[in-house]
């Protein structure tokens, strides 16, 4: 493809057009950045819950209770599973009128 030879005036016009397009893109990007920062600030402000009143160091009382037990999540899941199994066992024994101690030959 043969390249056209441009006069200096045409080159200046082309450069001015490109600069204007670039300035418009930069202005649009700056506006989008400002909108994003505003949304981010609104999101952070909206994270307040009913109890924390915006305190960044707020810890839920339930979390404080869980921190007293030095157990991993997996260990807690096992304990909860065993407790549910025991509840189910006693429900079945209660419905069938079977003594718990009768299971062990007593």
Backbone as XML, in Angstrom:
<?xml version="1.0"?>
<chain id="A" units="angstrom">
  <residue number="1" name="UNK">
    <atom name="N" x="0.851" y="-1.165" z="0.000"/>
    <atom name="CA" x="0.000" y="0.000" z="0.000"/>
    <atom name="C" x="0.903" y="1.235" z="0.000"/>
  </residue>
  <residue number="2" name="UNK">
    <atom name="N" x="0.671" y="2.047" z="-0.901"/>
    <atom name="CA" x="1.501" y="3.246" z="-1.043"/>
    <atom name="C" x="1.109" y="4.272" z="0.009"/>
  </residue>
  <residue number="3" name="UNK">
    <atom name="N" x="2.100" y="4.864" z="0.629"/>
    <atom name="CA" x="1.839" y="5.851" z="1.660"/>
    <atom name="C" x="1.691" y="7.224" z="1.021"/>
  </residue>
  <residue number="4" name="UNK">
    <atom name="N" x="0.661" y="7.919" z="1.459"/>
    <atom name="CA" x="0.424" y="9.246" z="0.889"/>
    <atom name="C" x="1.417" y="10.228" z="1.497"/>
  </residue>
  <residue number="5" name="UNK">
    <atom name="N" x="1.794" y="11.151" z="0.718"/>
    <atom name="CA" x="2.609" y="12.232" z="1.265"/>
    <atom name="C" x="1.645" y="13.315" z="1.702"/>
  </residue>
  <residue number="6" name="UNK">
    <atom name="N" x="1.831" y="13.748" z="2.936"/>
    <atom name="CA" x="0.934" y="14.762" z="3.482"/>
    <atom name="C" x="1.686" y="16.081" z="3.573"/>
  </residue>
  <residue number="7" name="UNK">
    <atom name="N" x="0.927" y="17.102" z="3.424"/>
    <atom name="CA" x="1.511" y="18.425" z="3.611"/>
    <atom name="C" x="1.660" y="18.655" z="5.108"/>
  </residue>
  <residue number="8" name="UNK">
    <atom name="N" x="2.495" y="19.563" z="5.497"/>
    <atom name="CA" x="2.656" y="19.843" z="6.935"/>
    <atom name="C" x="1.350" y="20.267" z="7.599"/>
  </residue>
  <residue number="9" name="UNK">
    <atom name="N" x="0.498" y="20.970" z="6.889"/>
    <atom name="CA" x="-0.787" y="21.392" z="7.465"/>
    <atom name="C" x="-1.667" y="20.174" z="7.729"/>
  </residue>
  <residue number="10" name="UNK">
    <atom name="N" x="-1.649" y="19.199" z="6.786"/>
    <atom name="CA" x="-2.466" y="18.000" z="6.979"/>
    <atom name="C" x="-1.933" y="17.164" z="8.149"/>
  </residue>
  <residue number="11" name="UNK">
    <atom name="N" x="-0.618" y="17.095" z="8.278"/>
    <atom name="CA" x="-0.031" y="16.368" z="9.407"/>
    <atom name="C" x="-0.408" y="17.029" z="10.733"/>
  </residue>
  <residue number="12" name="UNK">
    <atom name="N" x="-0.361" y="18.345" z="10.759"/>
    <atom name="CA" x="-0.735" y="19.073" z="11.979"/>
    <atom name="C" x="-2.199" y="18.841" z="12.317"/>
  </residue>
  <residue number="13" name="UNK">
    <atom name="N" x="-3.063" y="18.844" z="11.315"/>
    <atom name="CA" x="-4.490" y="18.584" z="11.544"/>
    <atom name="C" x="-4.706" y="17.166" z="12.075"/>
  </residue>
  <residue number="14" name="UNK">
    <atom name="N" x="-3.981" y="16.212" z="11.490"/>
    <atom name="CA" x="-4.098" y="14.816" z="11.942"/>
    <atom name="C" x="-3.617" y="14.670" z="13.382"/>
  </residue>
  <residue number="15" name="UNK">
    <atom name="N" x="-2.497" y="15.295" z="13.698"/>
    <atom name="CA" x="-1.989" y="15.254" z="15.069"/>
    <atom name="C" x="-2.957" y="15.926" z="16.040"/>
  </residue>
  <residue number="16" name="UNK">
    <atom name="N" x="-3.531" y="17.058" z="15.644"/>
    <atom name="CA" x="-4.491" y="17.748" z="16.505"/>
    <atom name="C" x="-5.729" y="16.876" z="16.719"/>
  </residue>
  <residue number="17" name="UNK">
    <atom name="N" x="-6.182" y="16.193" z="15.657"/>
    <atom name="CA" x="-7.354" y="15.321" z="15.778"/>
    <atom name="C" x="-7.053" y="14.159" z="16.726"/>
  </residue>
  <residue number="18" name="UNK">
    <atom name="N" x="-5.855" y="13.575" z="16.583"/>
    <atom name="CA" x="-5.481" y="12.468" z="17.463"/>
    <atom name="C" x="-5.345" y="12.919" z="18.914"/>
  </residue>
  <residue number="19" name="UNK">
    <atom name="N" x="-4.764" y="14.095" z="19.112"/>
    <atom name="CA" x="-4.637" y="14.632" z="20.477"/>
    <atom name="C" x="-5.999" y="14.891" z="21.096"/>
  </residue>
  <residue number="20" name="UNK">
    <atom name="N" x="-6.933" y="15.411" z="20.311"/>
    <atom name="CA" x="-8.281" y="15.660" z="20.824"/>
    <atom name="C" x="-8.963" y="14.344" z="21.197"/>
  </residue>
  <residue number="21" name="UNK">
    <atom name="N" x="-8.788" y="13.313" z="20.348"/>
    <atom name="CA" x="-9.378" y="12.007" z="20.650"/>
    <atom name="C" x="-8.757" y="11.422" z="21.911"/>
  </residue>
  <residue number="22" name="UNK">
    <atom name="N" x="-7.440" y="11.562" z="22.057"/>
    <atom name="CA" x="-6.751" y="11.065" z="23.235"/>
    <atom name="C" x="-7.198" y="11.813" z="24.492"/>
  </residue>
  <residue number="23" name="UNK">
    <atom name="N" x="-7.339" y="13.119" z="24.385"/>
    <atom name="CA" x="-7.800" y="13.909" z="25.530"/>
    <atom name="C" x="-9.219" y="13.510" z="25.920"/>
  </residue>
  <residue number="24" name="UNK">
    <atom name="N" x="-10.071" y="13.231" z="24.929"/>
    <atom name="CA" x="-11.435" y="12.801" z="25.230"/>
    <atom name="C" x="-11.428" y="11.450" z="25.937"/>
  </residue>
  <residue number="25" name="UNK">
    <atom name="N" x="-10.576" y="10.528" z="25.472"/>
    <atom name="CA" x="-10.478" y="9.221" z="26.124"/>
    <atom name="C" x="-9.955" y="9.348" z="27.551"/>
  </residue>
  <residue number="26" name="UNK">
    <atom name="N" x="-8.970" y="10.213" z="27.751"/>
    <atom name="CA" x="-8.427" y="10.414" z="29.099"/>
    <atom name="C" x="-9.473" y="11.017" z="30.028"/>
  </residue>
  <residue number="27" name="UNK">
    <atom name="N" x="-10.269" y="11.959" z="29.503"/>
    <atom name="CA" x="-11.327" y="12.560" z="30.317"/>
    <atom name="C" x="-12.376" y="11.516" z="30.683"/>
  </residue>
  <residue number="28" name="UNK">
    <atom name="N" x="-12.725" y="10.658" z="29.723"/>
    <atom name="CA" x="-13.706" y="9.606" z="29.993"/>
    <atom name="C" x="-13.162" y="8.630" z="31.032"/>
  </residue>
  <residue number="29" name="UNK">
    <atom name="N" x="-11.889" y="8.268" z="30.910"/>
    <atom name="CA" x="-11.261" y="7.363" z="31.870"/>
    <atom name="C" x="-11.225" y="7.986" z="33.264"/>
  </residue>
  <residue number="30" name="UNK">
    <atom name="N" x="-10.902" y="9.264" z="33.350"/>
    <atom name="CA" x="-10.874" y="9.951" z="34.650"/>
    <atom name="C" x="-12.265" y="9.967" z="35.272"/>
  </residue>
  <residue number="31" name="UNK">
    <atom name="N" x="-13.296" y="10.179" z="34.440"/>
    <atom name="CA" x="-14.668" y="10.181" z="34.947"/>
    <atom name="C" x="-15.048" y="8.791" z="35.456"/>
  </residue>
  <residue number="32" name="UNK">
    <atom name="N" x="-14.665" y="7.749" z="34.711"/>
    <atom name="CA" x="-14.968" y="6.386" z="35.147"/>
    <atom name="C" x="-14.230" y="6.042" z="36.439"/>
  </residue>
  <residue number="33" name="UNK">
    <atom name="N" x="-12.995" y="6.512" z="36.558"/>
    <atom name="CA" x="-12.233" y="6.275" z="37.786"/>
    <atom name="C" x="-12.907" y="6.957" z="38.979"/>
  </residue>
  <residue number="34" name="UNK">
    <atom name="N" x="-13.397" y="8.180" z="38.777"/>
    <atom name="CA" x="-14.078" y="8.899" z="39.857"/>
    <atom name="C" x="-15.366" y="8.173" z="40.252"/>
  </residue>
  <residue number="35" name="UNK">
    <atom name="N" x="-16.121" y="7.675" z="39.260"/>
    <atom name="CA" x="-17.353" y="6.935" z="39.560"/>
    <atom name="C" x="-17.035" y="5.657" z="40.324"/>
  </residue>
  <residue number="36" name="UNK">
    <atom name="N" x="-15.968" y="4.966" z="39.917"/>
    <atom name="CA" x="-15.569" y="3.735" z="40.599"/>
    <atom name="C" x="-15.169" y="4.015" z="42.041"/>
  </residue>
  <residue number="37" name="UNK">
    <atom name="N" x="-14.431" y="5.079" z="42.256"/>
    <atom name="CA" x="-14.025" y="5.436" z="43.619"/>
    <atom name="C" x="-15.251" y="5.787" z="44.463"/>
  </residue>
  <residue number="38" name="UNK">
    <atom name="N" x="-16.221" y="6.461" z="43.869"/>
    <atom name="CA" x="-17.450" y="6.788" z="44.589"/>
    <atom name="C" x="-18.237" y="5.542" z="44.952"/>
  </residue>
  <residue number="39" name="UNK">
    <atom name="N" x="-18.342" y="4.608" z="44.006"/>
    <atom name="CA" x="-19.053" y="3.352" z="44.294"/>
    <atom name="C" x="-18.340" y="2.561" z="45.383"/>
  </residue>
  <residue number="40" name="UNK">
    <atom name="N" x="-17.000" y="2.556" z="45.332"/>
    <atom name="CA" x="-16.233" y="1.819" z="46.332"/>
    <atom name="C" x="-16.449" y="2.429" z="47.721"/>
  </residue>
  <residue number="41" name="UNK">
    <atom name="N" x="-16.477" y="3.750" z="47.792"/>
    <atom name="CA" x="-16.719" y="4.414" z="49.077"/>
    <atom name="C" x="-18.118" y="4.110" z="49.585"/>
  </residue>
  <residue number="42" name="UNK">
    <atom name="N" x="-19.103" y="4.099" z="48.674"/>
    <atom name="CA" x="-20.474" y="3.766" z="49.074"/>
    <atom name="C" x="-20.562" y="2.334" z="49.568"/>
  </residue>
  <residue number="43" name="UNK">
    <atom name="N" x="-19.843" y="1.427" z="48.913"/>
    <atom name="CA" x="-19.850" y="0.027" z="49.319"/>
    <atom name="C" x="-19.244" y="-0.131" z="50.702"/>
  </residue>
  <residue number="44" name="UNK">
    <atom name="N" x="-18.135" y="0.552" z="50.953"/>
    <atom name="CA" x="-17.495" y="0.467" z="52.267"/>
    <atom name="C" x="-18.409" y="1.042" z="53.350"/>
  </residue>
  <residue number="45" name="UNK">
    <atom name="N" x="-19.082" y="2.128" z="53.033"/>
    <atom name="CA" x="-19.982" y="2.735" z="54.016"/>
    <atom name="C" x="-21.190" y="1.849" z="54.253"/>
  </residue>
  <residue number="46" name="UNK">
    <atom name="N" x="-21.607" y="1.113" z="53.247"/>
    <atom name="CA" x="-22.790" y="0.265" z="53.372"/>
    <atom name="C" x="-22.539" y="-1.042" z="54.080"/>
  </residue>
  <residue number="47" name="UNK">
    <atom name="N" x="-21.293" y="-1.341" z="54.444"/>
    <atom name="CA" x="-20.983" y="-2.597" z="55.100"/>
    <atom name="C" x="-21.331" y="-2.592" z="56.586"/>
  </residue>
  <residue number="48" name="UNK">
    <atom name="N" x="-21.768" y="-1.483" z="57.096"/>
    <atom name="CA" x="-22.124" y="-1.433" z="58.502"/>
    <atom name="C" x="-23.274" y="-2.386" z="58.768"/>
  </residue>
  <residue number="49" name="UNK">
    <atom name="N" x="-23.216" y="-3.094" z="59.876"/>
    <atom name="CA" x="-24.330" y="-3.943" z="60.256"/>
    <atom name="C" x="-25.104" y="-3.250" z="61.365"/>
  </residue>
  <residue number="50" name="UNK">
    <atom name="N" x="-26.087" y="-3.946" z="61.858"/>
    <atom name="CA" x="-26.968" y="-3.351" z="62.859"/>
    <atom name="C" x="-26.234" y="-3.048" z="64.166"/>
  </residue>
  <residue number="51" name="UNK">
    <atom name="N" x="-25.243" y="-3.881" z="64.510"/>
    <atom name="CA" x="-24.621" y="-3.756" z="65.818"/>
    <atom name="C" x="-23.307" y="-2.985" z="65.847"/>
  </residue>
  <residue number="52" name="UNK">
    <atom name="N" x="-22.551" y="-2.980" z="64.749"/>
    <atom name="CA" x="-21.190" y="-2.459" z="64.829"/>
    <atom name="C" x="-21.096" y="-0.940" z="64.804"/>
  </residue>
  <residue number="53" name="UNK">
    <atom name="N" x="-22.105" y="-0.236" z="64.337"/>
    <atom name="CA" x="-22.131" y="1.228" z="64.304"/>
    <atom name="C" x="-20.907" y="1.820" z="63.611"/>
  </residue>
  <residue number="54" name="UNK">
    <atom name="N" x="-20.350" y="1.107" z="62.653"/>
    <atom name="CA" x="-19.231" y="1.616" z="61.882"/>
    <atom name="C" x="-17.878" y="1.422" z="62.515"/>
  </residue>
  <residue number="55" name="UNK">
    <atom name="N" x="-17.817" y="0.757" z="63.660"/>
    <atom name="CA" x="-16.544" y="0.523" z="64.335"/>
    <atom name="C" x="-15.739" y="-0.505" z="63.560"/>
  </residue>
  <residue number="56" name="UNK">
    <atom name="N" x="-14.521" y="-0.141" z="63.139"/>
    <atom name="CA" x="-13.702" y="-1.055" z="62.336"/>
    <atom name="C" x="-13.162" y="-2.217" z="63.155"/>
  </residue>
  <residue number="57" name="UNK">
    <atom name="N" x="-13.083" y="-2.077" z="64.459"/>
    <atom name="CA" x="-12.551" y="-3.132" z="65.323"/>
    <atom name="C" x="-13.648" y="-3.966" z="65.961"/>
  </residue>
  <residue number="58" name="UNK">
    <atom name="N" x="-14.869" y="-3.858" z="65.455"/>
    <atom name="CA" x="-15.998" y="-4.583" z="66.018"/>
    <atom name="C" x="-15.843" y="-6.078" z="65.774"/>
  </residue>
  <residue number="59" name="UNK">
    <atom name="N" x="-16.080" y="-6.879" z="66.811"/>
    <atom name="CA" x="-16.072" y="-8.335" z="66.688"/>
    <atom name="C" x="-17.394" y="-8.835" z="67.229"/>
  </residue>
  <residue number="60" name="UNK">
    <atom name="N" x="-18.064" y="-9.651" z="66.451"/>
    <atom name="CA" x="-19.345" y="-10.205" z="66.855"/>
    <atom name="C" x="-19.166" y="-11.039" z="68.126"/>
  </residue>
  <residue number="61" name="UNK">
    <atom name="N" x="-20.149" y="-11.008" z="69.015"/>
    <atom name="CA" x="-20.055" y="-11.747" z="70.268"/>
    <atom name="C" x="-19.950" y="-13.245" z="70.022"/>
  </residue>
  <residue number="62" name="UNK">
    <atom name="N" x="-20.615" y="-13.734" z="68.983"/>
    <atom name="CA" x="-20.551" y="-15.159" z="68.661"/>
    <atom name="C" x="-19.129" y="-15.547" z="68.251"/>
  </residue>
  <residue number="63" name="UNK">
    <atom name="N" x="-18.452" y="-14.668" z="67.521"/>
    <atom name="CA" x="-17.078" y="-14.955" z="67.128"/>
    <atom name="C" x="-16.161" y="-14.989" z="68.348"/>
  </residue>
  <residue number="64" name="UNK">
    <atom name="N" x="-16.403" y="-14.140" z="69.318"/>
    <atom name="CA" x="-15.604" y="-14.152" z="70.541"/>
    <atom name="C" x="-15.760" y="-15.480" z="71.263"/>
  </residue>
  <residue number="65" name="UNK">
    <atom name="N" x="-16.989" y="-16.010" z="71.266"/>
    <atom name="CA" x="-17.237" y="-17.290" z="71.927"/>
    <atom name="C" x="-16.484" y="-18.413" z="71.211"/>
  </residue>
  <residue number="66" name="UNK">
    <atom name="N" x="-16.524" y="-18.422" z="69.874"/>
    <atom name="CA" x="-15.851" y="-19.465" z="69.113"/>
    <atom name="C" x="-14.332" y="-19.392" z="69.270"/>
  </residue>
  <residue number="67" name="UNK">
    <atom name="N" x="-13.797" y="-18.214" z="69.494"/>
    <atom name="CA" x="-12.353" y="-18.068" z="69.650"/>
    <atom name="C" x="-11.843" y="-18.722" z="70.932"/>
  </residue>
  <residue number="68" name="UNK">
    <atom name="N" x="-12.730" y="-19.013" z="71.885"/>
    <atom name="CA" x="-12.311" y="-19.641" z="73.139"/>
    <atom name="C" x="-12.028" y="-21.126" z="72.966"/>
  </residue>
  <residue number="69" name="UNK">
    <atom name="N" x="-12.530" y="-21.737" z="71.891"/>
    <atom name="CA" x="-12.318" y="-23.159" z="71.650"/>
    <atom name="C" x="-11.177" y="-23.330" z="70.646"/>
  </residue>
  <residue number="70" name="UNK">
    <atom name="N" x="-10.081" y="-23.981" z="71.068"/>
    <atom name="CA" x="-8.946" y="-24.135" z="70.144"/>
    <atom name="C" x="-9.164" y="-25.314" z="69.191"/>
  </residue>
  <residue number="71" name="UNK">
    <atom name="N" x="-10.193" y="-25.227" z="68.345"/>
    <atom name="CA" x="-10.517" y="-26.299" z="67.416"/>
    <atom name="C" x="-10.504" y="-25.775" z="65.986"/>
  </residue>
  <residue number="72" name="UNK">
    <atom name="N" x="-10.160" y="-26.656" z="65.074"/>
    <atom name="CA" x="-10.225" y="-26.275" z="63.670"/>
    <atom name="C" x="-11.661" y="-26.441" z="63.186"/>
  </residue>
  <residue number="73" name="UNK">
    <atom name="N" x="-11.937" y="-25.931" z="62.009"/>
    <atom name="CA" x="-13.279" y="-26.055" z="61.444"/>
    <atom name="C" x="-13.611" y="-27.519" z="61.206"/>
  </residue>
  <residue number="74" name="UNK">
    <atom name="N" x="-12.643" y="-28.300" z="60.763"/>
    <atom name="CA" x="-12.877" y="-29.723" z="60.508"/>
    <atom name="C" x="-13.238" y="-30.454" z="61.799"/>
  </residue>
  <residue number="75" name="UNK">
    <atom name="N" x="-12.541" y="-30.134" z="62.895"/>
    <atom name="CA" x="-12.847" y="-30.760" z="64.177"/>
    <atom name="C" x="-14.237" y="-30.370" z="64.654"/>
  </residue>
  <residue number="76" name="UNK">
    <atom name="N" x="-14.607" y="-29.107" z="64.463"/>
    <atom name="CA" x="-15.960" y="-28.670" z="64.845"/>
    <atom name="C" x="-17.011" y="-29.390" z="64.008"/>
  </residue>
  <residue number="77" name="UNK">
    <atom name="N" x="-16.740" y="-29.606" z="62.726"/>
    <atom name="CA" x="-17.677" y="-30.324" z="61.864"/>
    <atom name="C" x="-17.860" y="-31.758" z="62.345"/>
  </residue>
  <residue number="78" name="UNK">
    <atom name="N" x="-16.785" y="-32.402" z="62.762"/>
    <atom name="CA" x="-16.884" y="-33.770" z="63.268"/>
    <atom name="C" x="-17.726" y="-33.811" z="64.537"/>
  </residue>
  <residue number="79" name="UNK">
    <atom name="N" x="-17.480" y="-32.888" z="65.448"/>
    <atom name="CA" x="-18.241" y="-32.844" z="66.698"/>
    <atom name="C" x="-19.725" y="-32.617" z="66.407"/>
  </residue>
  <residue number="80" name="UNK">
    <atom name="N" x="-20.026" y="-31.699" z="65.520"/>
    <atom name="CA" x="-21.419" y="-31.418" z="65.179"/>
    <atom name="C" x="-22.066" y="-32.641" z="64.533"/>
  </residue>
  <residue number="81" name="UNK">
    <atom name="N" x="-21.331" y="-33.337" z="63.659"/>
    <atom name="CA" x="-21.860" y="-34.547" z="63.029"/>
    <atom name="C" x="-22.169" y="-35.629" z="64.040"/>
  </residue>
  <residue number="82" name="UNK">
    <atom name="N" x="-21.267" y="-35.824" z="65.021"/>
    <atom name="CA" x="-21.499" y="-36.826" z="66.069"/>
    <atom name="C" x="-22.720" y="-36.450" z="66.899"/>
  </residue>
  <residue number="83" name="UNK">
    <atom name="N" x="-22.860" y="-35.188" z="67.230"/>
    <atom name="CA" x="-24.029" y="-34.764" z="68.014"/>
    <atom name="C" x="-25.328" y="-34.982" z="67.254"/>
  </residue>
  <residue number="84" name="UNK">
    <atom name="N" x="-25.342" y="-34.692" z="65.943"/>
    <atom name="CA" x="-26.542" y="-34.950" z="65.141"/>
    <atom name="C" x="-26.854" y="-36.442" z="65.094"/>
  </residue>
  <residue number="85" name="UNK">
    <atom name="N" x="-25.811" y="-37.283" z="64.991"/>
    <atom name="CA" x="-26.029" y="-38.729" z="64.975"/>
    <atom name="C" x="-26.629" y="-39.202" z="66.291"/>
  </residue>
  <residue number="86" name="UNK">
    <atom name="N" x="-26.143" y="-38.650" z="67.396"/>
    <atom name="CA" x="-26.709" y="-39.010" z="68.701"/>
    <atom name="C" x="-28.168" y="-38.563" z="68.826"/>
  </residue>
  <residue number="87" name="UNK">
    <atom name="N" x="-28.465" y="-37.392" z="68.346"/>
    <atom name="CA" x="-29.862" y="-36.922" z="68.366"/>
    <atom name="C" x="-30.738" y="-37.868" z="67.563"/>
  </residue>
  <residue number="88" name="UNK">
    <atom name="N" x="-30.271" y="-38.257" z="66.371"/>
    <atom name="CA" x="-31.045" y="-39.177" z="65.536"/>
    <atom name="C" x="-31.210" y="-40.522" z="66.233"/>
  </residue>
  <residue number="89" name="UNK">
    <atom name="N" x="-30.149" y="-41.027" z="66.889"/>
    <atom name="CA" x="-30.227" y="-42.297" z="67.606"/>
    <atom name="C" x="-31.275" y="-42.249" z="68.705"/>
  </residue>
  <residue number="90" name="UNK">
    <atom name="N" x="-31.261" y="-41.200" z="69.514"/>
    <atom name="CA" x="-32.214" y="-41.104" z="70.602"/>
    <atom name="C" x="-33.643" y="-40.887" z="70.101"/>
  </residue>
  <residue number="91" name="UNK">
    <atom name="N" x="-33.800" y="-40.215" z="68.965"/>
    <atom name="CA" x="-35.135" y="-40.095" z="68.387"/>
    <atom name="C" x="-35.662" y="-41.451" z="67.945"/>
  </residue>
  <residue number="92" name="UNK">
    <atom name="N" x="-34.814" y="-42.233" z="67.309"/>
    <atom name="CA" x="-35.238" y="-43.575" z="66.877"/>
    <atom name="C" x="-35.544" y="-44.454" z="68.079"/>
  </residue>
  <residue number="93" name="UNK">
    <atom name="N" x="-34.686" y="-44.396" z="69.091"/>
    <atom name="CA" x="-34.931" y="-45.196" z="70.293"/>
    <atom name="C" x="-36.214" y="-44.770" z="70.995"/>
  </residue>
  <residue number="94" name="UNK">
    <atom name="N" x="-36.488" y="-43.481" z="71.005"/>
    <atom name="CA" x="-37.706" y="-42.992" z="71.640"/>
    <atom name="C" x="-38.956" y="-43.409" z="70.892"/>
  </residue>
  <residue number="95" name="UNK">
    <atom name="N" x="-38.898" y="-43.394" z="69.569"/>
    <atom name="CA" x="-40.063" y="-43.772" z="68.760"/>
    <atom name="C" x="-40.338" y="-45.270" z="68.884"/>
  </residue>
  <residue number="96" name="UNK">
    <atom name="N" x="-39.270" y="-46.076" z="68.953"/>
    <atom name="CA" x="-39.449" y="-47.530" z="69.020"/>
    <atom name="C" x="-39.572" y="-48.038" z="70.453"/>
  </residue>
  <residue number="97" name="UNK">
    <atom name="N" x="-39.532" y="-47.152" z="71.423"/>
    <atom name="CA" x="-39.654" y="-47.492" z="72.850"/>
    <atom name="C" x="-38.589" y="-48.501" z="73.277"/>
  </residue>
  <residue number="98" name="UNK">
    <atom name="N" x="-37.376" y="-48.305" z="72.815"/>
    <atom name="CA" x="-36.258" y="-49.176" z="73.158"/>
    <atom name="C" x="-35.378" y="-48.452" z="74.172"/>
  </residue>
  <residue number="99" name="UNK">
    <atom name="N" x="-34.927" y="-49.162" z="75.181"/>
    <atom name="CA" x="-34.061" y="-48.568" z="76.186"/>
    <atom name="C" x="-32.657" y="-48.400" z="75.611"/>
  </residue>
  <residue number="100" name="UNK">
    <atom name="N" x="-32.050" y="-47.277" z="75.896"/>
    <atom name="CA" x="-30.682" y="-47.041" z="75.435"/>
    <atom name="C" x="-29.743" y="-48.066" z="76.040"/>
  </residue>
  <residue number="101" name="UNK">
    <atom name="N" x="-29.936" y="-48.366" z="77.319"/>
    <atom name="CA" x="-29.047" y="-49.312" z="77.998"/>
    <atom name="C" x="-29.343" y="-50.743" z="77.583"/>
  </residue>
  <residue number="102" name="UNK">
    <atom name="N" x="-30.522" y="-50.988" z="77.024"/>
    <atom name="CA" x="-30.832" y="-52.304" z="76.490"/>
    <atom name="C" x="-29.995" y="-52.631" z="75.279"/>
  </residue>
  <residue number="103" name="UNK">
    <atom name="N" x="-29.453" y="-51.621" z="74.626"/>
    <atom name="CA" x="-28.590" y="-51.862" z="73.472"/>
    <atom name="C" x="-27.285" y="-52.533" z="73.885"/>
  </residue>
  <residue number="104" name="UNK">
    <atom name="N" x="-26.889" y="-52.361" z="75.136"/>
    <atom name="CA" x="-25.598" y="-52.872" z="75.598"/>
    <atom name="C" x="-25.772" y="-54.133" z="76.463"/>
  </residue>
  <residue number="105" name="UNK">
    <atom name="N" x="-26.918" y="-54.776" z="76.381"/>
    <atom name="CA" x="-27.135" y="-56.026" z="77.089"/>
    <atom name="C" x="-27.548" y="-55.839" z="78.538"/>
  </residue>
  <residue number="106" name="UNK">
    <atom name="N" x="-28.035" y="-54.650" z="78.890"/>
    <atom name="CA" x="-28.356" y="-54.394" z="80.289"/>
    <atom name="C" x="-29.764" y="-54.550" z="80.657"/>
  </residue>
</chain>
